[in-house]
Amino acid sequence: MPDHPLTADSFARSTDAVLASVERVIDGKPAAVRAALVCLLAEGHLLIEDVPGVGKTVLARALAASVDATVRRIQFTPDLLPGDVTGVSVYNPVDREFEFKPGAIFAHIVIADEINRSSPKTQSALLEAMEERQVTVDGTSHPLDDPFLVVATQNPLEMEGTYALPEAQRDRFMMRISMGYPDAASEALMLRQRGTANPLDALTPVIDADGVRGLIAWARGIHVSPAVEEYTVALARATREHADVRLGASPRATLQLVRAAKVWAALDGREFVIPDDVATLVEPVFAHRMIAARGSATRGHGGADTISSILRGIVGSVRVPLATR
């Protein structure tokens, strides 16, 4: 049972308020909004991949506007330098010593916009920050804010001027999601709501950083039974042993799947994780970390949907435990 002074009711009230706030701006995409909140409360990071103009950056900005915390936006471009992200040491002629000038990564919520438009060297500047929640410059480590969330957007690799994220970088993201085009009703509503004003301007914070830390502490205490842990490990191992997979889910992915499942359960009003929580999150947590074997698309899995098809097959074949509490 969670031992934080929050209750299930107060957790629900706070998280419902955040979801409702973001959904005032993001029409018809409740799954994407929920994924963003899960990453925040599970202490992960979110990668949103889709074509331009479908609301990737708006989702990140709406979440940031709903939390009373520090927010920085980094526009990734080919000429962006690693020091612009992490910070640099600057010589102070008065004190005759170097001073650290923090970069844009020093905030509670960092929006990394179009992350794959910068060079791999600049992308790699995020590795230490996302994993260890600190930045090391000239041998000195500087801790980052708590909570700390990176919401990165990227365009499909087929688009001009993009660089593929290195495997190590992709593995730092807890989830990858796509927004997709809105349905007709949601798109019509967007035209009516945004004809004269930007709804982002009307958003006000519904929770502060201390409140988010409390929600994170509550979610950490959600119970995961040994049977569910074994089920999660079996799913991860199946990705590594699959004949059509060249690179399977990492141990970090297994850990993050459990963390995300805890928050998912808490959002559903439960204090324990069930196998359905894990199965629901397998694709957004595992898919971006996996690489299909060459030629696997010709063996019936189908082109760009290869990894998704493989994961659906794995979820359908791995035995689901009966006792989960």
C-alpha positions as CSV (number, residue, x, y, z in Angstrom):
1,M,0.0,0.0,0.0
2,P,1.3,3.5,-0.7
3,D,2.7,5.1,2.4
4,H,2.6,8.8,1.2
5,P,0.1,11.0,3.1
6,L,-1.9,11.4,-0.1
7,T,-5.1,9.4,-0.5
8,A,-6.5,7.7,-3.6
9,D,-9.2,10.3,-3.8
10,S,-6.7,13.3,-3.6
11,F,-4.5,11.6,-6.2
12,A,-7.5,11.2,-8.5
13,R,-8.6,14.8,-8.0
14,S,-5.2,16.2,-8.8
15,T,-4.6,14.1,-11.8
16,D,-8.1,14.6,-13.1
17,A,-7.5,18.4,-12.9
18,V,-4.3,18.1,-14.9
19,L,-5.9,15.9,-17.6
20,A,-8.9,18.2,-17.9
21,S,-6.6,21.2,-18.2
22,V,-4.5,19.7,-21.0
23,E,-7.6,18.4,-22.8
24,R,-9.0,21.9,-23.0
25,V,-6.3,22.5,-25.7
26,I,-5.8,19.0,-27.1
27,D,-9.1,18.0,-28.7
28,G,-9.9,14.3,-29.2
29,K,-6.6,12.9,-28.0
30,P,-7.2,11.5,-24.5
31,A,-4.6,8.7,-24.9
32,A,-1.8,11.1,-25.8
33,V,-2.7,13.4,-22.9
34,R,-2.7,10.5,-20.5
35,A,0.6,9.2,-21.8
36,A,2.2,12.6,-21.2
37,L,0.9,12.6,-17.6
38,V,2.1,9.0,-17.0
39,C,5.6,10.0,-18.1
40,L,5.7,13.0,-15.7
41,L,4.5,11.0,-12.7
42,A,6.6,7.9,-13.6
43,E,9.7,10.1,-13.8
44,G,10.3,9.2,-17.4
45,H,10.5,11.2,-20.6
46,L,8.2,11.4,-23.6
47,L,9.0,11.3,-27.3
48,I,6.2,12.5,-29.6
49,E,6.8,11.5,-33.3
50,D,4.5,12.7,-36.0
51,V,4.2,14.9,-39.1
52,P,4.2,18.7,-38.6
53,G,1.0,20.4,-37.5
54,V,-0.8,17.7,-35.5
55,G,-0.2,19.2,-32.1
56,K,3.0,17.7,-30.8
57,T,4.4,20.9,-29.4
58,V,1.0,22.1,-28.2
59,L,0.6,19.0,-26.1
60,A,4.0,19.7,-24.5
61,R,3.2,23.3,-23.9
62,A,-0.3,22.5,-22.5
63,L,1.1,20.1,-19.9
64,A,3.8,22.7,-19.0
65,A,1.1,25.4,-18.6
66,S,-0.9,23.2,-16.3
67,V,1.9,22.8,-13.8
68,D,3.2,25.7,-11.8
69,A,6.9,24.9,-12.4
70,T,9.8,26.2,-14.4
71,V,9.6,25.5,-18.2
72,R,12.1,25.9,-20.9
73,R,11.7,25.3,-24.6
74,I,14.7,24.4,-26.8
75,Q,14.3,24.6,-30.6
76,F,16.6,22.0,-32.0
77,T,18.3,23.2,-35.2
78,P,21.4,22.0,-37.1
79,D,23.5,24.8,-35.6
80,L,22.5,24.2,-32.0
81,L,25.5,23.4,-29.8
82,P,25.7,21.0,-26.8
83,G,26.6,23.9,-24.6
84,D,23.4,25.6,-25.5
85,V,21.6,22.7,-23.9
86,T,23.7,21.8,-20.9
87,G,25.4,25.1,-20.1
88,V,29.0,26.4,-20.3
89,S,31.8,27.6,-18.0
90,V,32.5,31.3,-18.6
91,Y,35.6,33.1,-17.3
92,N,34.8,36.0,-14.8
93,P,37.7,38.5,-15.1
94,V,36.7,40.2,-11.8
95,D,36.8,37.1,-9.7
96,R,39.4,35.5,-12.0
97,E,37.7,32.2,-12.0
98,F,35.2,30.3,-14.3
99,E,31.5,30.4,-13.5
100,F,28.9,27.9,-14.7
101,K,26.1,29.4,-16.8
102,P,23.2,26.9,-16.8
103,G,21.8,25.9,-20.2
104,A,18.2,25.5,-21.2
105,I,18.0,22.0,-19.7
106,F,17.7,23.5,-16.2
107,A,14.0,23.5,-15.7
108,H,11.3,21.2,-14.4
109,I,9.7,20.6,-17.8
110,V,11.9,20.9,-20.9
111,I,10.3,21.0,-24.4
112,A,12.8,19.7,-26.9
113,D,11.2,20.8,-30.1
114,E,12.1,18.9,-33.3
115,I,14.9,17.1,-31.5
116,N,16.0,15.2,-34.7
117,R,16.8,18.4,-36.6
118,S,20.0,18.8,-34.6
119,S,23.2,16.8,-35.0
120,P,23.8,13.6,-33.1
121,K,26.5,15.3,-31.0
122,T,23.9,17.9,-29.7
123,Q,21.3,15.2,-29.2
124,S,23.8,13.3,-27.1
125,A,24.1,16.3,-24.7
126,L,20.8,15.1,-23.3
127,L,22.0,11.6,-22.3
128,E,23.3,12.3,-18.9
129,A,20.6,14.7,-18.0
130,M,17.8,12.3,-18.9
131,E,19.3,9.3,-17.1
132,E,21.1,10.7,-14.1
133,R,19.2,14.0,-13.8
134,Q,22.4,16.0,-13.7
135,V,24.8,17.7,-16.0
136,T,28.6,17.5,-15.8
137,V,30.6,20.4,-17.3
138,D,34.4,20.7,-16.9
139,G,34.4,17.8,-14.3
140,T,31.7,19.4,-12.1
141,S,28.2,17.8,-11.8
142,H,25.2,20.1,-11.5
143,P,21.9,18.5,-10.3
144,L,18.7,19.2,-12.3
145,D,15.4,20.3,-10.9
146,D,12.9,17.8,-9.4
147,P,10.6,16.8,-10.9
148,F,12.3,16.7,-14.3
149,L,10.6,15.8,-17.6
150,V,11.8,16.1,-21.2
151,V,9.0,16.2,-23.8
152,A,10.7,15.9,-27.2
153,T,9.0,16.2,-30.5
154,Q,10.4,14.8,-33.8
155,N,9.3,14.6,-37.4
156,P,9.4,11.3,-39.3
157,L,12.9,10.5,-40.6
158,E,11.6,10.6,-44.2
159,M,11.3,14.4,-43.9
160,E,14.2,16.6,-45.1
161,G,16.8,17.8,-42.7
162,T,16.3,15.2,-39.9
163,Y,18.8,12.9,-38.1
164,A,18.0,9.6,-36.6
165,L,18.2,9.5,-32.8
166,P,21.0,7.2,-31.6
167,E,19.8,4.0,-29.9
168,A,21.1,5.2,-26.5
169,Q,19.1,8.4,-26.9
170,R,15.9,6.5,-27.8
171,D,16.4,4.3,-24.8
172,R,16.2,7.3,-22.5
173,F,12.6,8.0,-23.5
174,M,10.1,6.1,-21.4
175,M,7.4,6.3,-24.2
176,R,7.1,7.2,-27.8
177,I,3.6,8.1,-29.0
178,S,2.1,9.6,-32.2
179,M,-0.7,12.2,-32.2
180,G,-2.3,11.3,-35.5
181,Y,-4.8,13.6,-37.3
182,P,-7.9,14.6,-35.3
183,D,-11.3,13.3,-36.3
184,A,-13.6,15.5,-38.2
185,A,-15.6,16.7,-35.1
186,S,-12.4,17.5,-33.2
187,E,-11.0,19.4,-36.1
188,A,-14.2,21.4,-36.6
189,L,-14.2,22.2,-32.8
190,M,-10.6,23.4,-33.1
191,L,-11.6,25.8,-35.9
192,R,-14.3,27.3,-33.7
193,Q,-12.2,27.6,-30.5
194,R,-9.1,29.0,-32.1
195,G,-10.6,31.4,-34.6
196,T,-10.1,34.4,-32.4
197,A,-7.9,33.2,-29.5
198,N,-5.3,30.7,-28.6
199,P,-6.7,28.4,-25.8
200,L,-3.1,27.9,-24.5
201,D,-3.2,31.5,-23.3
202,A,-6.2,30.8,-21.1
203,L,-4.6,27.9,-19.2
204,T,-3.6,28.4,-15.6
205,P,-1.6,26.0,-13.4
206,V,-3.7,23.4,-11.5
207,I,-0.8,21.9,-9.5
208,D,2.7,23.1,-8.5
209,A,6.0,21.3,-8.4
210,D,5.5,20.2,-4.8
211,G,2.1,18.7,-5.7
212,V,3.7,16.8,-8.6
213,R,6.4,15.4,-6.2
214,G,3.6,14.2,-4.0
215,L,1.9,12.4,-6.8
216,I,5.1,10.8,-7.9
217,A,5.7,9.5,-4.4
218,W,2.2,8.1,-4.2
219,A,2.6,6.3,-7.6
220,R,6.0,4.8,-6.5
221,G,4.2,2.9,-3.7
222,I,1.7,1.2,-6.0
223,H,2.0,-2.6,-5.4
224,V,3.5,-4.9,-8.1
225,S,3.2,-8.6,-7.3
226,P,6.0,-11.0,-8.1
227,A,3.7,-12.6,-10.7
228,V,3.3,-9.3,-12.6
229,E,7.0,-8.7,-12.4
230,E,7.7,-12.1,-13.9
231,Y,5.2,-11.3,-16.6
232,T,6.9,-8.1,-17.5
233,V,10.3,-9.8,-17.6
234,A,8.9,-12.5,-19.9
235,L,7.6,-9.9,-22.3
236,A,11.0,-8.2,-22.4
237,R,12.9,-11.4,-22.9
238,A,10.5,-12.4,-25.7
239,T,11.5,-9.3,-27.6
240,R,15.2,-10.3,-27.3
241,E,14.6,-13.9,-28.4
242,H,12.3,-13.2,-31.3
243,A,13.6,-14.3,-34.7
244,D,12.5,-11.1,-36.4
245,V,14.1,-8.7,-33.9
246,R,17.7,-7.6,-34.1
247,L,17.6,-5.4,-31.0
248,G,15.1,-6.1,-28.3
249,A,13.9,-4.2,-25.2
250,S,16.6,-3.2,-22.8
251,P,16.6,-3.9,-19.0
252,R,16.0,-0.1,-18.7
253,A,12.8,-0.6,-20.8
254,T,11.6,-3.4,-18.4
255,L,12.1,-1.1,-15.4
256,Q,10.3,1.8,-17.1
257,L,7.4,-0.4,-18.1
258,V,6.8,-1.3,-14.5
259,R,7.1,2.4,-13.4
260,A,4.6,3.4,-16.1
261,A,2.2,0.6,-15.2
262,K,2.2,1.8,-11.6
263,V,1.0,5.3,-12.7
264,W,-1.4,3.7,-15.1
265,A,-3.0,1.7,-12.3
266,A,-3.1,4.7,-10.0
267,L,-4.9,6.7,-12.6
268,D,-7.5,3.9,-12.8
269,G,-8.0,4.2,-9.0
270,R,-6.1,1.0,-8.1
271,E,-3.2,0.6,-5.6
272,F,-1.9,-2.5,-7.4
273,V,-0.8,-3.3,-11.0
274,I,-2.6,-5.9,-13.1
275,P,-1.3,-7.6,-16.3
276,D,-3.6,-5.5,-18.4
277,D,-1.7,-2.3,-17.3
278,V,1.5,-3.8,-18.5
279,A,0.1,-5.2,-21.8
280,T,-1.5,-1.8,-22.6
281,L,1.8,0.0,-22.2
282,V,4.1,-2.5,-24.0
283,E,4.0,-0.9,-27.4
284,P,4.6,2.8,-26.3
285,V,7.4,1.7,-23.9
286,F,9.1,-1.0,-26.0
287,A,8.6,-0.2,-29.7
288,H,10.9,2.7,-30.2
289,R,13.8,0.8,-28.5
290,M,13.5,-2.2,-30.8
291,I,15.0,-2.8,-34.3
292,A,13.6,-5.4,-36.6
293,A,15.9,-7.9,-38.2
294,R,16.7,-7.4,-41.9
295,G,14.1,-9.1,-44.1
296,S,11.5,-9.5,-41.3
297,A,9.1,-7.3,-43.2
298,T,9.0,-10.0,-45.9
299,R,7.9,-12.7,-43.4
300,G,4.4,-11.4,-42.9
301,H,4.8,-8.6,-40.5
302,G,4.4,-5.7,-43.0
303,G,6.9,-2.8,-43.5
304,A,6.7,0.1,-41.1
305,D,4.3,-1.9,-38.8
306,T,6.8,-4.7,-38.2
307,I,7.6,-3.9,-34.6
308,S,4.0,-3.2,-33.7
309,S,2.9,-6.5,-35.2
310,I,5.7,-8.4,-33.4
311,L,4.7,-6.8,-30.1
312,R,1.1,-7.7,-30.5
313,G,2.1,-11.3,-31.2
314,I,4.3,-11.4,-28.1
315,V,1.6,-10.0,-25.9
316,G,-0.8,-12.7,-27.3
317,S,1.7,-15.5,-26.7
318,V,3.2,-14.8,-23.3
319,R,1.2,-16.5,-20.5
320,V,-0.8,-14.0,-18.4
321,P,-0.5,-14.7,-14.6
322,L,-3.7,-15.5,-12.8
323,A,-2.7,-14.3,-9.3
324,T,-1.6,-10.7,-9.4
325,R,-2.0,-9.3,-5.9
